Amino acid sequence: MARSVTVGRYTYTPAAAYSSPDARGTLHGEGARVELWATESLLGEFLKLLDAAQEELSRRWNDQGRSGYHSARR
């Protein structure tokens, strides 16, 4: 993951791919900046899964629209 992701009032910025092996991403917002040592890999994996889920939902939504089928709203 090479891009920053904003969630609410916080932004996760991963370490650059060309940075030193011990460089870490940061989580910042509300005037605080935290370098992620223990949780960066977990956060990165979670954001990748969310991104994949969003892409799948978008694909399904678009397929549903092209089929002409729309679920009835109550």
N, C-alpha and C positions, 0 to 999 in steps of 0.2 A: 504494500500500500504506500503510495508516494504522495498522497494529497492530504491536506488538513480536513478534518471533519468537525462540524459544529453541531453540538447537541445541546439544546437549551441555551444556557448562559456560558457553556464551556466549549472549548475547542481543543481537539486532540491533534497535535502535529507530530507525525512520525519523524524519526531521525532520517537524515538524508541517506540515500543508498550508498553514496560515495564517502560517507563520514567514517570515522574510526570504528573498529569493531565494538568498542565499549560505549559508544555514543547511544543515548536513549532519547526517545520521543518525550514530548511534554504535554501536559494537560494544563490549560490556563483559562482563567476567567475570573471576573470579580476582583481584579487586582492581584490575584495569586497565580503563581507559575510553579508547577510541580514536575520535576524530572521523574519519569516512570522507570524504576529499576526492577521491581518484582512483578508488576502487573502489565507491562507493555505488551508482552506476547499474548496474554489473555485478552486484553482490550483489542488488539489488532485482529485477532481471530474472530472475536465477537462482531466487530465492525464488518469484516469480510462476509460473515454469515448473514448479517442484516442486509448487506448490499445484494447478495445472491437472492435472498428472499424477496427483496424489493423488485429485482429484475424479473423473477418468476411471476410475481403478482402482476406486474405490468404486462408481461407477455400474455398471461391468461386474460387479463382485462381487455387487451387489444384483440385477442382471438375471439372473445365473446362479442365484442362490438362488430367485428367483421362478419360473424355468423348471422347477425341480425337478431340473435337471442338476447334478451335482457330480462333479468329476474324481476318479478313483480314486487313493487314496494307496497307495504301496507301502512 
